């Protein structure tokens, strides 16, 4: 069981992210670091508003803190892009982010995105890794009325349904 992995985000067999079973010492170090980030954010942003109208405007690629109100937790995320839902309606913006510590894409409301100090912005993660499988071929099935049977065809695309 030492080679057991947990897929955190799947795009195709050629691109997925996973967590590997690791030594408890390494996992514990990551948990302590994540708790430190969470504690910093609670102390820093609980009563403070950032930027005009309280919203921070990160740039694409920046590592920021994102608050998840459902889990009541701050996490580190890389900004992938932003979406302005309604032009001129401040606070309705959302950001597509990649959770560095969880290995999943997320959408974050602008009011939950805050800057992080440099000591928390390193992007390496000992736990979440990107993976790919080699020599895997996608096959699509289709019905051929001439042959009157289900046939297979090699495809360059993966069916995500």
N, C-alpha and C positions, 0 to 999 in steps of 0.2 A: 504493500500500500504506500510505499514511499514515493512513487511516481504519480500519485493521484493529483488531478488538477480540477479546478472549478472554473468553468467558462463564465466570465463576467459580462462580455459583450461579443456577439457573433455577427459578422458581416457576411463571410463566406469561409470555406475551408482554407482559403488563402489569406484571410485576415480576420483574426479574432484576438481577444484579450483574455487572459486567464490568471488565476491565483494558484500557486503551487503550494503543496504541503511543505512546510519548512521547519527548521529548528525553532523551537519556542523562544529562544533568545532573540533571534532576528525579528520574529513577529511581535514580541514584547516591546522591542525598541521602536517599531513602527507605531504601536498603540500608544506608547508614551509620547511620541512626537505628535501624533494626531490629537491627543488630549491637550498637549501644550498649545497647539494652534487654536483649538476650541476655547481654551481658557483665556488666551490672549484676546480673541475676538469678543468674548463675552465682556471682558473688562474694558476693552477699547470702544466697542460699538454699541453697547447696551443703551447708553444715554447720549451718544454723539451722532450727529448727522454729518455726512461727508459731501462736500461739493454743493453746487447750487441746488436748492430745493431738496437737499439731503441725499442726492443720488451721485454715485461715483461713475465716471465714464471710462472704463478700461479700454485699452487698445487690443486688437487681435493678437493672440499669442501670449498676453500677459497672464501671470499666475495670480489669482485673486482668491479671496475667501468668499464662500457662498453659504448663506444660511438656509437650512432646510426646515421650514416651520413644522412639517409633519413629524420629523424626527427630533426637532429641537436641538439641532447640531450644526456646527460650522465645519466645512470641509474645504480643502484646497482644490482649485479647479483652474484649468487653462481655458481662456476665452477663445472660442472658435470663430464666432461672428455675433453680430447684434441684429435685432429686428425691431424696427419702429412700428408698433401696431397701429397707432393713429398719429399722423403728422401733427406735431406741435402739442401733443398731449403728454406732458412730462409725467414719468412714472409708469407709463404703459409699455415702456421698452422691455424687451426680454433679450437674454443672451443665451446662445448655444454654448455650452461649456463641456469640458471633458474632466470628469472627476479623477484626479491623479491617484488618490488613495483607494478608490473603489473600482476603477477601471470601467466606468460606464459613461455614456453621454447623458447630459441633462439639459433642461431648459430652466433658466433662472430669471426671475423678475428683477428688474433693475434695483428695486429697493432692498434686495437681499444680497447684492454684490458690493464688496468692500475691498480696499487695497490691503496688501499684506507687506510687512517689512521684509527686507532682503533675506534675513536669516530663515524665513519660511518659504522662500520662492524657488528652492532647488527643485528640479523636476524628476530627479531619479527616485525610483520606488523599488525597494527590494522585494516587494510582494506581487505587484501587478505587472505582468509582462505581455508583450504582443507576440502572437504565435502565428504559424502558418503550416499547412501540410503540403507536401510535395507529391507530384505524380497522381493527383486526384482528377478524374475526368467527370464533367457534368454530362448527364445523359437526359434528354427529354423524350418523353413517350408521346406518341401520336397514333391516331387510328388511320390506317391506309385503306380506303374503301376498295381500291383495286385488288389488294391482297386479301382484304377482308379480315385483317387482324391488327393487333396493337404492335407497333414497331418502335424501335429505339433509334435516336439520332444523337451523335456527339454534339455538344453545345459549348460555346465559349462563355455563356452566361449561366449564373446560378439562379434557380427559381427560389425566391425568398418567401413564397407563400406557405 
